[in-house]
Amino acid sequence: MSDLFGSIFHSIAGPLLVFIGFFVMYKAMGVFGVDFSPIASIALALTPIWLPLTLFYITYDRWMWYVRLKFTIDNGRTTLRLHLPQEVLKSPEAMESVFTHIHNVQTPDNLMQSYIDGKHPLIFSFELVSIGGEIRFYINVPTKKTKNAVEAQLYAQYPGIEIVEEQFDYTDEVTWNPDKYEMMVFHMGKKENEVLPIKTYIDFGLDKMPKEEEKFEPMAAMIEQISKIKPYERVWVQFLVVPHTKKAFKNGYLVYKKPTWEGAAQAEVEKIMKRDKKTTTDQDTGEKQTNLTPLEREKVTAIERNVGKYAYETTIRWVYITETGKFDGDIIGPIIRTFAQYDIMNRNGVGVRWRTDFNYNFISDPSGRKKAYWKKEELMDYKLREYNIRDKRDYADKPKVMSAEELATMFHIPGSTVITPSMPRITSTRKEAPSNLPVGNW
């Protein structure tokens, strides 16, 4: 109901402000003895010019919201549960390939698709879930076109995986009922400039394909931690990603043009390269070279490698849910610390950007109503696979761009070295019947 009233208010707010502005102007001119009639006559004569422009400006945002919402609903959404194969001998690079192949599946081709059909990149949600300690992997995707593409890429990269379309979403088990459930929600994200990469599987050396027993599994700490929760607890971890594309007129952005992150990355590299104006001349080539420390050289290499890959505007949300009266705050810190392994000095890391709490509750929210409202809204957003920036002052939890390499490091099918008992794997691989079997009546 609040969303309905919000939509109505935003629709009438523009015309109402225009009316109030004219009324205030009329009254002000009356106070100073200025005749308003000539001004009104000129404004009326120019109505064919300013009125369409004003109405277009007022209604543009609401129109785009409507057509994009219609496009989203028409595409539908599907929750896929991934049943892990017994053996996974691939590095996270396999998942990077999945992120690469499903990028930009809904980019508009022309103005009609942008402004009439509302076509735009839709949200993918990659989810790691613990229900009473049982580990599950889910992917929630738009149904049309995208679902089949995601399934095809997962089957291609992970032979033996089993993908099941869920008839009922697992989030339906929890409804907003403070008398039954307590919860806390966190928004996670990059701590620094988005062009600076986090520690990825390449930094862990997994691109060199070490022996299985020597592999470091980036997801192992998170899986092990959330597998230890009690039977009445739940932990939902959600990676919401939208293909990162240029925001320009063709893509449905009328007056806002923002380039992709390549420009910002180039500016950061130039900033590092120009740190020291002193240069040395290579004796063999005669070229001038900037004096960089080993850390700076490594930083530049990582930025250029990262920005050269497909990217997504990313937000990370995780939710802790338990029965009322059984809230255990001791498990929150260790879960947050599992993200610390993606931190790397001199570059970037992943940390808490917002939470459903205050530093001083007795001052900011003595009644607890604001926290309750946030928790209710966040639960609904999680179910709908939507995201709203909650930090309206600093925008610390706004989406930040992550490459396919970074995302694949944090979400992939874990290797066989992860043997957590509460994370079931398929005991046998399903195979198709031989193509040369005889057919017909016997």
C-alpha positions as a Markdown table, in Angstrom:
| # | Residue | x | y | z |
|---|---|---|---|---|
| 1 | Met | 0.0 | 0.0 | 0.0 |
| 2 | Ser | 2.9 | 2.4 | 0.8 |
| 3 | Asp | 4.3 | 1.8 | -2.7 |
| 4 | Leu | 1.0 | 2.7 | -4.2 |
| 5 | Phe | 0.7 | 6.0 | -2.3 |
| 6 | Gly | 4.4 | 6.7 | -3.1 |
| 7 | Ser | 3.7 | 6.3 | -6.8 |
| 8 | Ile | 0.7 | 8.5 | -6.7 |
| 9 | Phe | 2.6 | 11.2 | -4.7 |
| 10 | His | 5.5 | 11.2 | -7.2 |
| 11 | Ser | 3.0 | 11.5 | -10.1 |
| 12 | Ile | 1.3 | 14.6 | -8.7 |
| 13 | Ala | 4.2 | 16.2 | -7.0 |
| 14 | Gly | 5.6 | 17.8 | -10.1 |
| 15 | Pro | 2.4 | 19.5 | -11.4 |
| 16 | Leu | 1.6 | 20.5 | -7.8 |
| 17 | Leu | 4.9 | 22.3 | -7.3 |
| 18 | Val | 4.5 | 24.1 | -10.6 |
| 19 | Phe | 1.0 | 25.3 | -9.5 |
| 20 | Ile | 2.3 | 26.4 | -6.2 |
| 21 | Gly | 5.2 | 28.3 | -7.8 |
| 22 | Phe | 2.8 | 30.3 | -10.1 |
| 23 | Phe | 0.6 | 31.0 | -7.1 |
| 24 | Val | 3.5 | 32.3 | -5.0 |
| 25 | Met | 4.7 | 34.5 | -7.9 |
| 26 | Tyr | 1.2 | 35.9 | -8.4 |
| 27 | Lys | 0.9 | 36.8 | -4.7 |
| 28 | Ala | 4.4 | 38.3 | -4.6 |
| 29 | Met | 3.8 | 40.5 | -7.6 |
| 30 | Gly | 0.5 | 41.7 | -5.9 |
| 31 | Val | 2.4 | 42.7 | -2.8 |
| 32 | Phe | 4.9 | 44.8 | -4.8 |
| 33 | Gly | 2.1 | 46.3 | -7.0 |
| 34 | Val | 3.2 | 44.6 | -10.2 |
| 35 | Asp | 0.6 | 43.9 | -12.8 |
| 36 | Phe | 0.6 | 40.1 | -13.5 |
| 37 | Ser | -1.7 | 40.3 | -16.5 |
| 38 | Pro | 1.0 | 40.9 | -19.2 |
| 39 | Ile | 3.2 | 38.2 | -17.8 |
| 40 | Ala | 0.3 | 35.8 | -17.7 |
| 41 | Ser | -0.6 | 36.7 | -21.3 |
| 42 | Ile | 2.9 | 36.0 | -22.5 |
| 43 | Ala | 3.1 | 32.7 | -20.6 |
| 44 | Leu | -0.3 | 31.7 | -22.1 |
| 45 | Ala | 0.9 | 32.6 | -25.6 |
| 46 | Leu | 4.0 | 30.5 | -25.2 |
| 47 | Thr | 2.0 | 27.5 | -23.8 |
| 48 | Pro | 2.6 | 25.4 | -27.0 |
| 49 | Ile | 6.3 | 25.6 | -26.2 |
| 50 | Trp | 6.8 | 25.3 | -22.5 |
| 51 | Leu | 3.8 | 23.2 | -21.6 |
| 52 | Pro | 4.8 | 20.1 | -23.6 |
| 53 | Leu | 8.4 | 20.4 | -22.3 |
| 54 | Thr | 7.2 | 20.8 | -18.7 |
| 55 | Leu | 4.8 | 17.9 | -18.9 |
| 56 | Phe | 7.4 | 15.7 | -20.5 |
| 57 | Tyr | 10.0 | 16.5 | -17.9 |
| 58 | Ile | 7.4 | 15.8 | -15.1 |
| 59 | Thr | 6.1 | 12.5 | -16.5 |
| 60 | Tyr | 9.4 | 11.1 | -18.0 |
| 61 | Asp | 10.6 | 9.4 | -14.8 |
| 62 | Arg | 7.2 | 7.9 | -14.1 |
| 63 | Trp | 6.9 | 6.7 | -17.7 |
| 64 | Met | 10.3 | 5.0 | -17.7 |
| 65 | Trp | 9.5 | 3.4 | -14.3 |
| 66 | Tyr | 6.2 | 2.1 | -15.7 |
| 67 | Val | 7.6 | 0.6 | -19.0 |
| 68 | Arg | 10.6 | -0.9 | -17.2 |
| 69 | Leu | 8.4 | -2.4 | -14.5 |
| 70 | Lys | 6.2 | -3.9 | -17.2 |
| 71 | Phe | 9.2 | -5.3 | -19.0 |
| 72 | Thr | 10.4 | -6.9 | -15.8 |
| 73 | Ile | 7.1 | -8.4 | -15.0 |
| 74 | Asp | 6.7 | -9.7 | -18.6 |
| 75 | Asn | 10.1 | -11.5 | -18.3 |
| 76 | Gly | 9.1 | -13.2 | -15.1 |
| 77 | Arg | 11.5 | -14.7 | -12.7 |
| 78 | Thr | 12.7 | -18.3 | -11.9 |
| 79 | Thr | 14.5 | -19.7 | -8.9 |
| 80 | Leu | 17.0 | -22.4 | -9.9 |
| 81 | Arg | 18.5 | -24.7 | -7.2 |
| 82 | Leu | 21.9 | -26.0 | -8.0 |
| 83 | His | 22.7 | -29.6 | -6.8 |
| 84 | Leu | 26.5 | -29.8 | -6.7 |
| 85 | Pro | 28.4 | -32.6 | -8.5 |
| 86 | Gln | 30.5 | -35.0 | -6.5 |
| 87 | Glu | 33.7 | -33.8 | -8.1 |
| 88 | Val | 34.5 | -30.2 | -9.1 |
| 89 | Leu | 38.1 | -30.0 | -10.4 |
| 90 | Lys | 37.8 | -26.6 | -12.0 |
| 91 | Ser | 38.9 | -23.2 | -10.7 |
| 92 | Pro | 36.5 | -20.2 | -10.3 |
| 93 | Glu | 37.5 | -19.3 | -13.9 |
| 94 | Ala | 34.7 | -21.7 | -14.9 |
| 95 | Met | 32.2 | -19.5 | -13.1 |
| 96 | Glu | 33.8 | -16.4 | -14.6 |
| 97 | Ser | 33.0 | -17.9 | -18.0 |
| 98 | Val | 29.3 | -18.1 | -16.9 |
| 99 | Phe | 29.2 | -14.5 | -15.8 |
| 100 | Thr | 30.8 | -13.5 | -19.1 |
| 101 | His | 28.4 | -15.4 | -21.3 |
| 102 | Ile | 25.2 | -14.1 | -19.6 |
| 103 | His | 26.3 | -10.4 | -19.7 |
| 104 | Asn | 24.1 | -7.9 | -21.5 |
| 105 | Val | 21.3 | -10.3 | -22.5 |
| 106 | Gln | 18.7 | -7.5 | -22.3 |
| 107 | Thr | 20.5 | -4.5 | -23.9 |
| 108 | Pro | 18.1 | -2.4 | -26.0 |
| 109 | Asp | 18.9 | -2.3 | -29.7 |
| 110 | Asn | 17.0 | 0.9 | -30.6 |
| 111 | Leu | 15.0 | 3.8 | -29.1 |
| 112 | Met | 11.7 | 2.1 | -29.3 |
| 113 | Gln | 12.9 | -0.8 | -27.2 |
| 114 | Ser | 14.2 | 1.6 | -24.6 |
| 115 | Tyr | 11.4 | 4.1 | -24.4 |
| 116 | Ile | 8.3 | 2.1 | -25.4 |
| 117 | Asp | 9.2 | -1.5 | -24.5 |
| 118 | Gly | 11.2 | -0.6 | -21.5 |
| 119 | Lys | 13.9 | -3.1 | -22.4 |
| 120 | His | 16.9 | -2.8 | -20.0 |
| 121 | Pro | 19.4 | -5.1 | -18.3 |
| 122 | Leu | 17.7 | -7.1 | -15.5 |
| 123 | Ile | 18.9 | -8.3 | -12.2 |
| 124 | Phe | 20.6 | -11.7 | -11.6 |
| 125 | Ser | 20.6 | -13.0 | -8.1 |
| 126 | Phe | 23.2 | -15.5 | -7.0 |
| 127 | Glu | 22.4 | -16.9 | -3.6 |
| 128 | Leu | 24.2 | -18.9 | -0.9 |
| 129 | Val | 21.7 | -20.1 | 1.7 |
| 130 | Ser | 21.9 | -21.9 | 5.0 |
| 131 | Ile | 18.6 | -23.2 | 6.4 |
| 132 | Gly | 19.3 | -24.7 | 9.8 |
| 133 | Gly | 22.8 | -25.4 | 8.7 |
| 134 | Glu | 21.9 | -27.1 | 5.4 |
| 135 | Ile | 23.9 | -25.3 | 2.6 |
| 136 | Arg | 22.1 | -24.6 | -0.6 |
| 137 | Phe | 23.0 | -22.8 | -3.8 |
| 138 | Tyr | 20.4 | -20.8 | -5.8 |
| 139 | Ile | 20.3 | -18.6 | -8.8 |
| 140 | Asn | 17.2 | -16.4 | -9.4 |
| 141 | Val | 17.1 | -15.1 | -13.0 |
| 142 | Pro | 14.6 | -13.5 | -15.5 |
| 143 | Thr | 12.7 | -16.4 | -17.1 |
| 144 | Lys | 12.6 | -15.4 | -20.7 |
| 145 | Lys | 15.8 | -16.0 | -22.7 |
| 146 | Thr | 18.0 | -15.7 | -19.6 |
| 147 | Lys | 17.0 | -18.9 | -17.7 |
| 148 | Asn | 18.0 | -21.2 | -20.6 |
| 149 | Ala | 21.2 | -19.3 | -21.2 |
| 150 | Val | 22.2 | -19.6 | -17.5 |
| 151 | Glu | 21.4 | -23.3 | -17.4 |
| 152 | Ala | 23.3 | -24.0 | -20.6 |
| 153 | Gln | 26.4 | -22.3 | -19.4 |
| 154 | Leu | 26.4 | -24.0 | -16.0 |
| 155 | Tyr | 26.0 | -27.4 | -17.7 |
| 156 | Ala | 28.8 | -26.5 | -20.0 |
| 157 | Gln | 31.2 | -25.5 | -17.3 |
| 158 | Tyr | 30.3 | -28.0 | -14.6 |
| 159 | Pro | 29.6 | -31.5 | -16.0 |
| 160 | Gly | 27.5 | -33.5 | -13.5 |
| 161 | Ile | 25.7 | -30.5 | -12.0 |
| 162 | Glu | 22.0 | -30.8 | -11.6 |
| 163 | Ile | 19.7 | -27.7 | -11.9 |
| 164 | Val | 16.2 | -27.9 | -10.6 |
| 165 | Glu | 13.5 | -25.2 | -11.2 |
| 166 | Glu | 11.9 | -24.5 | -7.8 |
| 167 | Gln | 8.1 | -24.4 | -7.8 |
| 168 | Phe | 8.1 | -22.5 | -4.5 |
| 169 | Asp | 10.8 | -20.0 | -3.6 |
| 170 | Tyr | 12.6 | -20.8 | -0.4 |
| 171 | Thr | 12.0 | -17.2 | 0.8 |
| 172 | Asp | 8.2 | -17.9 | 1.0 |
| 173 | Glu | 8.9 | -19.9 | 4.2 |
| 174 | Val | 9.5 | -16.6 | 6.0 |
| 175 | Thr | 6.9 | -13.8 | 6.3 |
| 176 | Trp | 7.1 | -10.5 | 8.1 |
| 177 | Asn | 6.0 | -11.5 | 11.6 |
| 178 | Pro | 8.0 | -9.9 | 14.5 |
| 179 | Asp | 6.2 | -12.1 | 16.9 |
| 180 | Lys | 7.6 | -15.2 | 15.1 |
| 181 | Tyr | 10.9 | -14.0 | 13.6 |
| 182 | Glu | 13.8 | -11.7 | 14.4 |
| 183 | Met | 16.2 | -10.7 | 11.7 |
| 184 | Met | 19.1 | -8.4 | 10.9 |
| 185 | Val | 20.1 | -7.3 | 7.4 |
| 186 | Phe | 23.5 | -6.2 | 6.1 |
| 187 | His | 24.6 | -4.5 | 2.9 |
| 188 | Met | 28.1 | -5.3 | 1.9 |
| 189 | Gly | 30.3 | -3.8 | -0.8 |
| 190 | Lys | 33.6 | -2.5 | -1.9 |
| 191 | Lys | 35.3 | -0.3 | 0.6 |
| 192 | Glu | 37.3 | 1.9 | -1.8 |
| 193 | Asn | 37.1 | 3.1 | -5.4 |
| 194 | Glu | 35.2 | 0.6 | -7.5 |
| 195 | Val | 38.0 | 0.4 | -10.1 |
| 196 | Leu | 40.4 | -1.1 | -7.5 |
| 197 | Pro | 39.9 | -4.8 | -7.6 |
| 198 | Ile | 39.5 | -7.1 | -4.5 |
| 199 | Lys | 41.6 | -10.2 | -4.0 |
| 200 | Thr | 40.5 | -12.7 | -6.7 |
| 201 | Tyr | 41.2 | -16.3 | -7.5 |
| 202 | Ile | 44.1 | -15.2 | -9.6 |
| 203 | Asp | 45.7 | -13.6 | -6.6 |
| 204 | Phe | 45.1 | -16.9 | -4.7 |
| 205 | Gly | 47.0 | -18.7 | -7.5 |
| 206 | Leu | 44.0 | -20.8 | -8.6 |
| 207 | Asp | 44.5 | -19.8 | -12.3 |
| 208 | Lys | 47.6 | -22.0 | -12.2 |
| 209 | Met | 45.5 | -25.0 | -11.4 |
| 210 | Pro | 47.4 | -26.4 | -8.4 |
| 211 | Lys | 46.8 | -30.0 | -7.2 |
| 212 | Glu | 43.4 | -30.5 | -5.8 |
| 213 | Glu | 44.7 | -31.0 | -2.2 |
| 214 | Glu | 46.8 | -27.8 | -2.5 |
| 215 | Lys | 43.9 | -25.6 | -3.7 |
| 216 | Phe | 42.7 | -22.7 | -1.6 |
| 217 | Glu | 38.9 | -22.5 | -1.7 |
| 218 | Pro | 37.8 | -18.9 | -1.3 |
| 219 | Met | 34.2 | -19.9 | -0.4 |
| 220 | Ala | 35.2 | -22.5 | 2.2 |
| 221 | Ala | 35.2 | -20.0 | 5.2 |
| 222 | Met | 31.7 | -18.7 | 4.4 |
| 223 | Ile | 30.3 | -22.2 | 3.8 |
| 224 | Glu | 31.8 | -23.6 | 7.0 |
| 225 | Gln | 30.6 | -20.7 | 9.1 |
| 226 | Ile | 27.0 | -20.6 | 8.0 |
| 227 | Ser | 26.8 | -24.4 | 8.2 |
| 228 | Lys | 27.2 | -24.2 | 12.0 |
| 229 | Ile | 24.0 | -22.3 | 12.6 |
| 230 | Lys | 21.2 | -23.9 | 14.7 |
| 231 | Pro | 18.2 | -25.7 | 13.3 |
| 232 | Tyr | 15.9 | -22.7 | 13.9 |
| 233 | Glu | 18.2 | -20.2 | 12.2 |
| 234 | Arg | 18.6 | -19.1 | 8.6 |
| 235 | Val | 21.4 | -17.2 | 6.8 |
| 236 | Trp | 20.7 | -15.9 | 3.3 |
| 237 | Val | 23.5 | -14.4 | 1.3 |
| 238 | Gln | 22.6 | -12.6 | -1.9 |
| 239 | Phe | 24.7 | -11.3 | -4.7 |
| 240 | Leu | 22.6 | -8.9 | -6.9 |
| 241 | Val | 24.2 | -8.1 | -10.2 |
| 242 | Val | 23.1 | -6.0 | -13.2 |
| 243 | Pro | 25.2 | -5.9 | -16.4 |
| 244 | His | 27.3 | -2.7 | -16.3 |
| 245 | Thr | 26.6 | -0.7 | -19.5 |
| 246 | Lys | 26.9 | 2.9 | -20.6 |
| 247 | Lys | 24.0 | 5.1 | -19.4 |
| 248 | Ala | 23.2 | 7.1 | -22.5 |
| 249 | Phe | 20.2 | 8.4 | -24.5 |
| 250 | Lys | 19.9 | 5.2 | -26.5 |
| 251 | Asn | 19.7 | 3.1 | -23.3 |
| 252 | Gly | 16.8 | 5.1 | -21.8 |
| 253 | Tyr | 18.7 | 7.8 | -20.0 |
| 254 | Leu | 17.4 | 11.2 | -21.3 |
| 255 | Val | 19.8 | 13.8 | -19.8 |
| 256 | Tyr | 22.2 | 11.6 | -17.9 |
| 257 | Lys | 25.2 | 10.2 | -19.6 |
| 258 | Lys | 27.7 | 8.2 | -17.6 |
| 259 | Pro | 30.5 | 6.3 | -19.3 |
| 260 | Thr | 31.5 | 2.8 | -18.2 |
| 261 | Trp | 34.2 | 2.3 | -15.6 |
| 262 | Glu | 37.0 | 2.1 | -18.1 |
| 263 | Gly | 37.4 | 5.9 | -18.1 |
| 264 | Ala | 37.7 | 6.0 | -14.3 |
| 265 | Ala | 40.1 | 3.1 | -14.3 |
| 266 | Gln | 42.3 | 4.9 | -16.8 |
| 267 | Ala | 42.3 | 8.0 | -14.7 |
| 268 | Glu | 43.3 | 6.0 | -11.7 |
| 269 | Val | 46.2 | 4.4 | -13.6 |
| 270 | Glu | 47.4 | 7.8 | -14.9 |
| 271 | Lys | 47.2 | 9.1 | -11.3 |
| 272 | Ile | 49.5 | 6.4 | -10.2 |
| 273 | Met | 51.8 | 6.7 | -13.1 |
| 274 | Lys | 52.2 | 10.4 | -12.6 |
| 275 | Arg | 52.9 | 10.1 | -8.9 |
| 276 | Asp | 56.6 | 10.8 | -9.5 |
| 277 | Lys | 57.6 | 13.2 | -12.3 |
| 278 | Lys | 61.1 | 11.7 | -12.2 |
| 279 | Thr | 61.6 | 9.2 | -15.0 |
| 280 | Thr | 64.4 | 6.9 | -16.1 |
| 281 | Thr | 65.4 | 6.1 | -19.7 |
| 282 | Asp | 65.6 | 2.5 | -20.8 |
| 283 | Gln | 69.1 | 1.9 | -22.2 |
| 284 | Asp | 67.9 | -0.6 | -24.7 |
| 285 | Thr | 64.8 | 1.1 | -26.1 |
| 286 | Gly | 65.5 | 4.7 | -25.2 |
| 287 | Glu | 61.9 | 5.1 | -23.8 |
| 288 | Lys | 61.2 | 7.0 | -20.6 |
| 289 | Gln | 59.8 | 5.0 | -17.8 |
| 290 | Thr | 58.0 | 6.1 | -14.6 |
| 291 | Asn | 59.6 | 5.0 | -11.4 |
| 292 | Leu | 57.0 | 2.7 | -9.7 |
| 293 | Thr | 57.4 | 0.7 | -6.6 |
| 294 | Pro | 56.6 | -3.1 | -6.8 |
| 295 | Leu | 53.3 | -2.5 | -5.1 |
| 296 | Glu | 52.3 | 0.3 | -7.5 |
| 297 | Arg | 53.3 | -1.8 | -10.5 |
| 298 | Glu | 51.2 | -4.7 | -9.2 |
| 299 | Lys | 48.3 | -2.3 | -8.5 |
| 300 | Val | 48.3 | -1.0 | -12.1 |
| 301 | Thr | 48.5 | -4.5 | -13.5 |
| 302 | Ala | 45.5 | -5.6 | -11.4 |
| 303 | Ile | 43.4 | -2.6 | -12.4 |
| 304 | Glu | 44.1 | -3.1 | -16.1 |
| 305 | Arg | 43.4 | -6.8 | -16.0 |
| 306 | Asn | 40.2 | -6.3 | -14.0 |
| 307 | Val | 38.7 | -3.5 | -16.1 |
| 308 | Gly | 39.3 | -5.5 | -19.3 |
| 309 | Lys | 36.6 | -8.0 | -18.3 |
| 310 | Tyr | 32.8 | -7.9 | -18.4 |
| 311 | Ala | 31.5 | -6.1 | -15.3 |
| 312 | Tyr | 28.3 | -5.9 | -13.3 |
| 313 | Glu | 26.9 | -3.3 | -10.9 |
| 314 | Thr | 26.9 | -5.3 | -7.8 |
| 315 | Thr | 25.4 | -5.2 | -4.3 |
| 316 | Ile | 25.8 | -7.9 | -1.6 |
| 317 | Arg | 23.0 | -8.4 | 1.0 |
| 318 | Trp | 22.9 | -11.0 | 3.7 |
| 319 | Val | 20.2 | -11.7 | 6.2 |
| 320 | Tyr | 20.2 | -13.4 | 9.5 |
| 321 | Ile | 16.8 | -14.8 | 10.6 |
| 322 | Thr | 15.9 | -16.7 | 13.8 |
| 323 | Glu | 13.0 | -17.4 | 16.0 |
| 324 | Thr | 11.9 | -14.6 | 18.3 |
| 325 | Gly | 13.8 | -14.6 | 21.5 |
| 326 | Lys | 16.7 | -16.7 | 20.1 |
| 327 | Phe | 18.7 | -14.0 | 18.4 |
| 328 | Asp | 22.4 | -14.9 | 18.6 |
| 329 | Gly | 24.5 | -11.8 | 17.9 |
| 330 | Asp | 27.8 | -13.8 | 18.3 |
| 331 | Ile | 27.5 | -15.3 | 14.8 |
| 332 | Ile | 27.3 | -12.0 | 13.0 |
| 333 | Gly | 30.9 | -11.0 | 13.5 |
| 334 | Pro | 32.4 | -14.2 | 12.2 |
| 335 | Ile | 30.2 | -14.2 | 9.1 |
| 336 | Ile | 31.3 | -10.6 | 8.3 |
| 337 | Arg | 34.9 | -11.7 | 8.8 |
| 338 | Thr | 34.6 | -14.3 | 6.1 |
| 339 | Phe | 34.5 | -11.4 | 3.6 |
| 340 | Ala | 37.8 | -10.2 | 4.9 |
| 341 | Gln | 39.7 | -12.8 | 2.9 |
| 342 | Tyr | 38.9 | -10.7 | -0.3 |
| 343 | Asp | 40.7 | -7.7 | 1.2 |
| 344 | Ile | 44.1 | -7.0 | -0.2 |
| 345 | Met | 46.4 | -4.2 | 1.0 |
| 346 | Asn | 46.9 | -1.3 | -1.3 |
| 347 | Arg | 43.9 | -2.1 | -3.4 |
| 348 | Asn | 40.4 | -2.9 | -2.1 |
| 349 | Gly | 38.2 | -5.1 | 0.2 |
| 350 | Val | 34.6 | -6.0 | 1.0 |
| 351 | Gly | 33.0 | -4.6 | 4.1 |
| 352 | Val | 29.7 | -3.6 | 5.7 |
| 353 | Arg | 28.2 | -0.5 | 4.1 |
| 354 | Trp | 24.9 | -0.4 | 5.9 |
| 355 | Arg | 22.9 | -2.5 | 8.4 |
| 356 | Thr | 19.4 | -2.5 | 10.1 |
| 357 | Asp | 20.8 | -0.9 | 13.2 |
| 358 | Phe | 22.2 | 2.4 | 14.6 |
| 359 | Asn | 25.4 | 3.1 | 16.5 |
| 360 | Tyr | 23.2 | 4.8 | 19.2 |
| 361 | Asn | 19.8 | 3.3 | 19.2 |
| 362 | Phe | 18.6 | 5.3 | 22.2 |
| 363 | Ile | 19.2 | 8.5 | 20.2 |
| 364 | Ser | 18.5 | 7.6 | 16.6 |
| 365 | Asp | 15.6 | 5.2 | 17.0 |
| 366 | Pro | 14.4 | 5.0 | 20.7 |
| 367 | Ser | 11.1 | 3.4 | 19.7 |
| 368 | Gly | 12.6 | 0.8 | 17.3 |
| 369 | Arg | 10.0 | 1.7 | 14.6 |
| 370 | Lys | 12.6 | 2.7 | 12.0 |
| 371 | Lys | 14.6 | -0.5 | 12.4 |
| 372 | Ala | 11.4 | -2.5 | 12.1 |
| 373 | Tyr | 10.4 | -0.6 | 9.0 |
| 374 | Trp | 13.8 | -1.2 | 7.4 |
| 375 | Lys | 13.7 | -5.0 | 8.2 |
| 376 | Lys | 10.3 | -5.3 | 6.7 |
| 377 | Glu | 11.3 | -3.5 | 3.5 |
| 378 | Glu | 14.6 | -5.4 | 3.2 |
| 379 | Leu | 12.8 | -8.8 | 3.6 |
| 380 | Met | 10.4 | -7.8 | 0.8 |
| 381 | Asp | 13.3 | -6.5 | -1.4 |
| 382 | Tyr | 15.2 | -9.8 | -0.9 |
| 383 | Lys | 12.1 | -11.8 | -1.9 |
| 384 | Leu | 11.6 | -9.6 | -5.0 |
| 385 | Arg | 15.3 | -9.5 | -5.8 |
| 386 | Glu | 15.4 | -5.8 | -5.7 |
| 387 | Tyr | 17.7 | -3.3 | -4.1 |
| 388 | Asn | 17.3 | 0.1 | -2.6 |
| 389 | Ile | 20.0 | 2.4 | -1.3 |
| 390 | Arg | 19.3 | 2.9 | 2.4 |
| 391 | Asp | 22.1 | 5.3 | 3.3 |
| 392 | Lys | 20.5 | 8.5 | 2.0 |
| 393 | Arg | 23.2 | 10.7 | 3.5 |
| 394 | Asp | 26.5 | 9.3 | 2.3 |
| 395 | Tyr | 25.3 | 6.7 | -0.2 |
| 396 | Ala | 27.9 | 4.3 | 1.2 |
| 397 | Asp | 25.8 | 1.3 | 0.1 |
| 398 | Lys | 25.2 | 2.3 | -3.5 |
| 399 | Pro | 26.0 | -0.4 | -6.1 |
| 400 | Lys | 29.6 | -0.6 | -7.1 |
| 401 | Val | 31.0 | -2.2 | -10.3 |
| 402 | Met | 32.7 | -5.6 | -10.0 |
| 403 | Ser | 34.2 | -7.7 | -12.8 |
| 404 | Ala | 33.3 | -11.2 | -13.7 |
| 405 | Glu | 36.6 | -12.3 | -12.2 |
| 406 | Glu | 35.7 | -10.7 | -8.8 |
| 407 | Leu | 32.2 | -12.1 | -8.8 |
| 408 | Ala | 33.4 | -15.6 | -9.7 |
| 409 | Thr | 35.8 | -15.5 | -6.8 |
| 410 | Met | 33.0 | -14.9 | -4.3 |
| 411 | Phe | 30.3 | -17.1 | -5.9 |
| 412 | His | 31.1 | -20.3 | -7.7 |
| 413 | Ile | 30.7 | -24.1 | -7.4 |
| 414 | Pro | 33.1 | -25.0 | -4.6 |
| 415 | Gly | 35.8 | -27.6 | -5.4 |
| 416 | Ser | 35.9 | -31.1 | -4.0 |
| 417 | Thr | 38.2 | -30.0 | -1.2 |
| 418 | Val | 35.1 | -28.5 | 0.6 |
| 419 | Ile | 33.6 | -31.5 | 2.3 |
| 420 | Thr | 31.2 | -29.8 | 4.7 |
| 421 | Pro | 28.7 | -32.6 | 5.7 |
| 422 | Ser | 25.7 | -30.2 | 5.6 |
| 423 | Met | 26.5 | -29.3 | 1.9 |
| 424 | Pro | 25.1 | -32.3 | 0.0 |
| 425 | Arg | 26.5 | -33.4 | -3.4 |
| 426 | Ile | 25.1 | -35.6 | -6.0 |
| 427 | Thr | 26.2 | -39.2 | -5.3 |
| 428 | Ser | 26.1 | -40.3 | -8.9 |
| 429 | Thr | 26.3 | -38.6 | -12.2 |
| 430 | Arg | 23.3 | -38.9 | -14.4 |
| 431 | Lys | 24.0 | -39.9 | -18.0 |
| 432 | Glu | 21.8 | -39.9 | -21.1 |
| 433 | Ala | 20.9 | -43.3 | -22.7 |
| 434 | Pro | 23.1 | -44.3 | -25.7 |
| 435 | Ser | 21.9 | -42.8 | -28.9 |
| 436 | Asn | 22.0 | -46.2 | -30.7 |
| 437 | Leu | 19.5 | -48.0 | -28.6 |
| 438 | Pro | 16.9 | -49.9 | -30.7 |
| 439 | Val | 13.4 | -48.5 | -30.8 |
| 440 | Gly | 10.1 | -49.8 | -31.9 |
| 441 | Asn | 7.6 | -52.5 | -30.8 |
| 442 | Trp | 8.9 | -55.8 | -29.5 |
